[in-house]
Structure formats: C-alpha cells, structure tokens
Amino acid sequence: MDKVKEEGSKPLVAVGAELQNVGAVAFDDKVVLTQYIGDTDELETLNELDKYMNLLISWYNVKPKLVIADKNPAYQSTYLASKLAERFSAELVKIQHHYAHILSVAADYGFEEGVGIAIDGIGYGDDGNGWGGEIIKFNGKNYERKYHLKYVPYVGGDINAIRPERMLALILSTFMSWDEIREIVKLNERELSILEKIVKRSKSFTSSTGRVLDAASVLLGICKYRTYEGEPAMKLEASARGGKILDLEIPIVGEEINTVKIFEWLLENKDNKINNLAITVQYRLGEGLVKAALKLNPERIFVSGGAAVNEYILRGIIENSQGVEILTPRRVPAGDGGIAIGQAYYATF
C-alpha cells in the first residue's frame, strides 16, 4: 500500500486475523504485508506467522510501538500479538474484525470516514456475539454498528459452519416448531433434541452472512456438509447461474435486516427452479444490505468481508445503490487476508 496517511504513523506490527492469515508491518507512510500465511489455528502456521513477522521487522528495521490484533480472545494470532507486544514493550491494541474489513477498503482508497457493509462468516462482535452481516458508520477510530442481519441462535459455535444442517435447524427454530423442523432437517433425533433444549436457554447469537448462505444451501438441497471452507455458500452461488430474480422482500425492522424471511419465502416457493431460488436469495440479500446502508445517507459505501466476492450479493448491492458509489477491495483480498491492512490503518487515526 502506498498511502496510509501522509503524515505517517507510529511503527507497528499487525498480526491479522486467524484464518487465511496475512500479517503486516507499518512505518512512515508504508504498509508491508507478509506473503499468504494460512490458518493460524494450526501451530505450524502460527510459527510461520511469527517467523515472517520477525523477518519483516528485521529487514525494515521496525521498532514497533504498537501491536495490532483482532478482538477475538480465542485467536492464536491474538496470543502471538500479546507476545510480540511484550517483547518490544509495545502497546497491544485490539480492533473488531468487521471494522478492520471495512477499514481495509477505506485505506485502499484513502478515506477516513464513511459507511461500510461487512459481509462475512463469523467474527467476534463487540457485544460478544458472532457478527458477520454489519452496516457500520465510522470516522477514524470512532465507529458504530447501525444495522445488522437478524440475530439467530448460534448453539455450538463453529460446528455449525462445518455441519450447516445444524445452522438451518437453528434458523428455522425462530419461526417453526421443532416437530416441523424434524420434517425438513435430517439430523439424528438425539442431536435435534439436544439443540431444542439448548436453544431455549442459549444466549449465543450470530448475524453472520455466511451462515445464512450455508443454511439456504442446505434447504435447497445443494450442499449439506462442508468439506472445504465456504463450500455451501460457493455451491449456492454456482447454482444461481441462469436463474431469474423473483420477488422477495427482506424487511428492515429496527436495526435488524430480517433474513429469517428468506427461509419463510424458500419454504413457500420450494417448487420453483433451484437456480431461480438461489439467485433470488443472494441478490435480495445484497439489496437488503444496501437499503439499510442508504438510510445513513452515505457519500460512498465500502464493501468487504469474505462474502464480498459473491457475484449476486454484489449485484444486489450495486444495482440498488441509487447512484451511491460502491467501493470494493482492489489491492488486498476482501477476506481475512486484508484484515492486517485495516488494523494498520486504524492505528494511524
């Protein structure tokens, strides 16, 4: 990146996120990224991140005053950040995952304020829930989540990403009885009974875009088990080819974009062609997100996150933006490979 801020910033290290990781060092008005490192929940990969961060620190003679990490306390990269901060007697700063996504685009274009749409899998939210479908208004270090995808139960955490039938059951539980869910979701009875009991007392929720796409993929019979990251959502996108966009309204109620309506609509229209249903879900989701963002009267809208590469969501955003400029990543990945840039940019304010 050739522009962080004209007046430069404190020398720093940014360790990125956890998966698809890329780290960075920043000094003066420069940010230098490592190569792609990978998933730092594996010890070998975490050690690789440590190795290449130290190489960059040495090569560029960086004496870090700040070490920037994700807010998720369970990330191994955050653990590494604490060790680096201790080693260099630097201040450890943590930034919310989806705000870093949005700032990565803002840095790319040289803006310090605006409105962003973060569409992603799961990231640790400021309220302790799993964020991933957020409309954020920001000005430098100050940011506020204004809208988000409707919270749905997230019992069991990341197992719901690997076994998206669970995610479908959890979403359906917001408007159906568990006896009705049993007719649709083919999990074994023991697991369904456990989910039914835990949901009643669970205080864990998510606004994840990725989990909505996963659950829709299951309901349409496209992908019921994930064998690689993003598989259900990617296959849903592929299944939309040649489809016709149908009528579907995803209402904004208070600060929530009510994505549960997607599943009510899919059940009502289950006899339609799969490609019509698949394209409609994704396109209308993009439309719902940008309608919420437009309520903030933005001059431009930044879009980033792992799902920001989805063709149909982006179409829904761009074609319903009412002429407001939509800015997407140019020089860094939309996914977590761009997080370190957003982290570094945050520290310049």
Secondary structure, 3 states (H helix, E strand, C coil): CCCCCCCCEEEEEECCCCCCECCEEEEECEEEECCCCECCCCHHHHHHHHHHHHHHHHHCCCCCCEEEEECCCCCHHHHHHHHHHHHCCCEEEEECHHHHHHHHHHHHHCCCEEEEEEEEEEEECCCCCEEEEEEEEEECCEEEEEEEECCEECCCCCHHHHCHHHHHHHHHCCCCCHHHHHHHCCCCHHHHHHHHHHHCCCCCEECCHHHHHHHHHHHCCCCCCCCCCCHHHHHHHHHCCCCCCCCCCCCEECCEECCHHHHHHHHHCCCCCHHHHHHHHHHHHHHHHHHHHHCCCCCEEEEECHHHHCHHHHHHHHCCCCCCEEECCCCCCCCHHHHHHHHHHHCCC
